[in-house]
């Protein structure tokens, strides 16, 4: 193994003007690296540079990503292993660095994630997508518009006009899934109780993405039960952001 003073992992992440991680998916892996105290360094890529860079490393996108190259990707230096996509990366890290252990899946965690995605997907889309543009560098802004504006059918800035309606429509459901996150609160601060799991990192990656994009939306989201509590519990694993 490499010396603890040298990075064992090179993490490929998405660049932004704030020079910090804001990708919700990359944050899941970053939280895991920080939790396990695995030494790593980050290479930030602009949107248009992700595909040529990862292709150049010999990586092939998974079928689940429909042929698209995405971050996170990693290079495990000691074994010269390259991986793409958060799920196989998490599995590799857990098997290679088993202590401290991190449950990658659980029945209860899956229940929360399945409820969380559709509930807050629409509300955060209206709040975050348009506000994300200003934190991107110009080349990534152009790529972002080309990718997402055909999906929503209008300029991204217009999403904000639907913001209040979107949040109101899922208010009860957002509160319910947040309360579900607190089910094991008596046993500890995390979703499963005493120790974190990938479900915590799934939730916190989403929240931290929101926070980097817009503090006001972050405050709005974390006023719901569960969201703020899980976020605060994971703060010790968020010190390294770049």
N, C-alpha and C positions, 0 to 999 in steps of 0.2 A: 504494500500500500504506500501511497505517497506520504510525505511528511505532513503533519498536521498544520504546518505553516504554509503549505502549498495547496492550491485548489485541487481537489479530487474530481470536481464536477465543473464543467463549463455549461452555463445555463443560457440558452438563447431566448431572448425576451423581446417584447415590442417597445420600440422607442417612443418617447414623447418629449415635449419641451421641458417638462419638469424633472427630467433625468432621474426618474424613479419608476418602479414597476407599477403599472395600473391595469394590466390584463388580468381579468378575474380568473382565467384558467391557469396562467403562469403563477399567480399567487398561491394556488393550491400546492404546486410543487415547491415554491419558495418557502412557504410555511413548513412544509415537510422537511426541507433541507435545514431550515433554522431549528426546528424542533429536535432533529437528530444531531444537530451541530456538525453537519458535514461541511467541510471547507469547500467553498465554491466561488467562482467569479462569473460575472454576467457580460454577455455580449448583446447589446441592444441593436435591433434591426428595424429599419423603416419598413412599412408594409410592402412596397415593391421589391425589397431586397430579400424578403423571407424565402420565396421560392428558389431563386438562383443560389442563395447561400446554402440552403438545406439540400438542394439537389447536388451541389458541389461536394457535400459531405457524404454523398451516397445514400441519403435517406429517401424513403419512398412513403408517401402518405398512406394512411390506413383507408380501407374501404369505407369506414364509417364517416370519414371526412370528405367523401365524394371526390377524391383525387386532389383536394386542395392542400397545399402546404401551409401549416400553421405552427405557431409556437404554443406551448413550450417544446423545445427539443433540448437534448443534453448530449454532452460528450463526457463519458466516464473515463478519465485519464488513465487510471491504473490498468484497466483492461482494454483501453482503446475502443470502447463500445459507444455507438451512437444510437440514440433512440428519439422517436418523435411521438407526440400525443401524451396527454397527462396520465391516462390509465396505465399503459405499459411502463411509463417512466416511474409511476408510483409503485407498481409491482416490483420493478427492478430495484428501486431504492430500499423497499421493505425487505427484500430477500438478501440484498447485499449488505445492508446496515440494519440488522434486526433489532438492535437496542438503541434507544427505547422503542418498544413496539408501537405501531400505529395501526389500529384496525382500519382496513381499507373499505370494508363493506359490513353492513349489519342490517338486519330486518328493519329495525326502528329508524336507522339512518336513511335507508332507502325510502321509507315511508315519508320522511320529512322532505327529502330531495324531490320526490315525485310530486308532492303537494306544492313545494316552494316555486318550482320553475314556472308552471302556468299561472300561478297566482300573481307573482310580481313581474313576470315577463313583460306584460303590456305596460304596466305603470312605469317600470324603469326604462323601457324602450322610449317612451315619450319624454322622460326626464333626462336621460343620459345621452342618447345617440347624438342629438344636436349639440349638446354641451361638450361632447367629446371632441368635436372638430377643432376648437381653439387650442387645445393642448397638443394637437398633432403638428408635426413639422409639415411644410408645404407639400412635399412629395407624398406623404402619407395621407394628407387631407384629400388630395385629388383621388387617390386610390380608394379611400373610404367612401367618398361620394359616389364613385362609379360602382362600388359594390352594393351599397345600401339604399341609395335613392331609387333604383328600379324596384326594389323589394317593397318599399313603402309607397311608391307611386307619386312622390312629390319631394321638393327640397326638404332636407332633414330639419332645417330650422322651423318648419311648419308643424313639426311634431309637438312642439311646446304648447301650441294652441289647444291640444287635446289632453294636456297634462292633468288638469284638475278632474276632468271627467274620468280619466283612466284610473287615477288613485281612488276616487270615490267608489268606482265600480268594484274594486277588489278590497275595500277597507276591511270588511268583516273577515274575509278569507285570509288576508295578511295577518290580522290579529290572531286568528285561529292557529295558523301554522307557527307563528311566533310563540304562542302559549304552549304548543306541542313541543317546541325546543326545550322548554323548561320542565318537562315531565320528570326528569331525573335530577332536578336541582338539589334535592335533599342529600343526594349522594356525591355531588360535586358540581363544578361550574360548567361542565361540558355537556354535550348532547347525551352521551352515554354515562355521564356521571363524573367519576374521579379523573379520568384521563381523556385526552383529546382523541378524536378519530378523524378520518378523512371527511366525514360529514361536517364537522366543525370548520375544517379548512375550505370546504365547498361554500359554506355560508359566509365565512369571513373573507374569502377571496372576492366574492360578489360585493360585500359591503365596502371593502377597501378600494375596489375599482370605483365605486360610487364616490367615495370620499376624495380620491385623487381628482376625479372629474369635477365634482361640485360639492362643497361643504354643506350647502343648504339642503341638497337632496339627501346627503348622508344624515344630517340631523333629523330630517323628516322620517327616514327609514328606521333609524335607531330609536325613535320614540315608541315604536311598536314593541310589545313584550318580546323577550327572547333575543332579538337582534342585537341590542346594545350589550346584553349580558354575555352572549357568546363572543362578541367582538372583544370586549374587555378581557375575557378569559384568555384569549389568544394573543393579546398584546406582547407578552414575553417572546413570542415567536415571530415578531414583526419588526425587530430592530434593524435587521439588514434588509434594505429595500432596493439595493442596487448592486 
